[in-house]
Amino acid sequence: MQQNAVIQQPLGVEWQDIQVAIKLMLVIIEQPLDLLTLSKKLGQSRRNVERLFRTYMNCLPGKYYLGLRLIRARQHLHQTSKIVQQVAVCCGFSLAAHFSRCYRDHYGVPPRSD
């Protein structure tokens, strides 16, 4: 998981906030937190969390979270016998069609083919 390797770089207090946010995202994959809830758990404003992600991760928190969920989904597809619908649900997607579209956009192939 390439994105996790980045987590271990020490860059100060703001970087620690990013680390906590990413760890929360990784723990809470099945029912993803919305940005407001994530911000409250971090003791930050929504705007500040967006700024931190733009600064350190070069994307918005929602996009980063989606990437983590898709990485986890790919792991499930490769390492378990779960069907696409089951993988979608355990990675926080309520609709298999939405999951399939996001997966295809991210990896270039539909989850059934992967």
C-alpha positions in Angstrom: 0.0 0.0 0.0 2.1 2.9 -1.3 0.1 5.6 0.4 0.9 4.1 3.9 4.6 4.5 3.3 4.2 8.3 3.2 2.5 8.3 6.6 5.8 7.6 8.4 7.6 10.9 7.5 8.0 13.2 10.5 7.1 16.7 9.6 5.7 18.3 12.7 2.3 19.0 14.3 0.4 19.4 11.1 1.8 16.2 9.7 0.7 14.4 12.9 -2.8 15.6 12.2 -2.7 14.1 8.8 -1.3 10.8 10.2 -4.2 10.7 12.7 -6.7 11.4 9.9 -5.3 8.7 7.7 -5.3 6.2 10.5 -9.0 7.0 11.2 -9.7 6.5 7.5 -8.0 3.2 7.5 -9.8 1.9 10.6 -13.2 3.2 9.4 -13.4 1.9 5.9 -16.8 0.1 6.0 -18.8 3.2 6.8 -16.6 6.1 5.8 -16.7 9.3 7.8 -17.9 12.5 6.2 -15.5 15.4 6.2 -17.3 17.2 9.0 -17.2 14.2 11.3 -13.5 13.5 10.5 -12.7 17.2 11.2 -14.5 17.1 14.6 -12.6 13.9 15.6 -9.3 15.7 14.7 -10.4 18.9 16.6 -9.9 20.8 13.4 -12.2 22.9 11.2 -13.4 21.3 7.9 -11.5 24.0 6.0 -8.3 23.3 7.9 -8.5 19.6 7.2 -9.0 20.3 3.5 -6.0 22.7 3.6 -3.8 20.1 5.3 -4.6 17.4 2.8 -4.0 19.8 -0.1 -0.7 20.8 1.3 0.6 17.4 2.3 -1.2 14.9 0.1 -1.9 17.0 -3.0 -5.6 16.2 -2.9 -8.8 16.7 -1.0 -9.6 14.3 2.0 -12.5 12.7 0.2 -10.4 11.8 -2.8 -7.6 10.4 -0.5 -10.2 8.4 1.5 -11.7 7.0 -1.8 -8.2 5.9 -2.8 -7.7 4.1 0.5 -11.0 2.3 0.1 -10.2 1.2 -3.4 -6.8 -0.1 -2.3 -8.6 -2.1 0.4 -11.2 -3.3 -2.2 -8.4 -4.5 -4.5 -6.8 -6.4 -1.6 -10.2 -8.1 -0.9 -10.6 -9.0 -4.5 -7.2 -10.5 -4.7 -7.0 -12.2 -1.3 -10.5 -13.4 -0.6 -13.3 -15.2 -2.4 -15.8 -12.4 -1.8 -18.0 -11.4 -4.6 -17.9 -7.8 -5.9 -21.1 -6.8 -4.0 -19.6 -8.0 -0.7 -16.3 -6.2 -1.4 -18.3 -3.0 -2.2 -20.1 -3.1 1.1 -17.1 -3.9 3.2 -15.3 -0.9 1.6 -18.0 1.6 2.2 -19.9 1.6 -1.1 -23.7 1.2 -0.8 -24.1 0.5 -4.5 -22.1 -2.1 -6.4 -22.5 0.0 -9.6 -20.9 3.0 -8.0 -18.1 0.9 -6.6 -17.5 -0.7 -10.0 -17.4 2.7 -11.7 -14.9 4.2 -9.1 -12.8 1.0 -9.3 -12.7 1.1 -13.1 -11.8 4.8 -13.1 -9.0 4.2 -10.6 -7.5 1.0 -11.9 -8.5 1.0 -15.5 -10.3 -2.4 -15.3 -13.7 -3.3 -13.7 -13.5 -5.2 -10.4 -14.9 -8.4 -11.9 -11.9 -8.5 -14.3 -9.3 -7.9 -11.6 
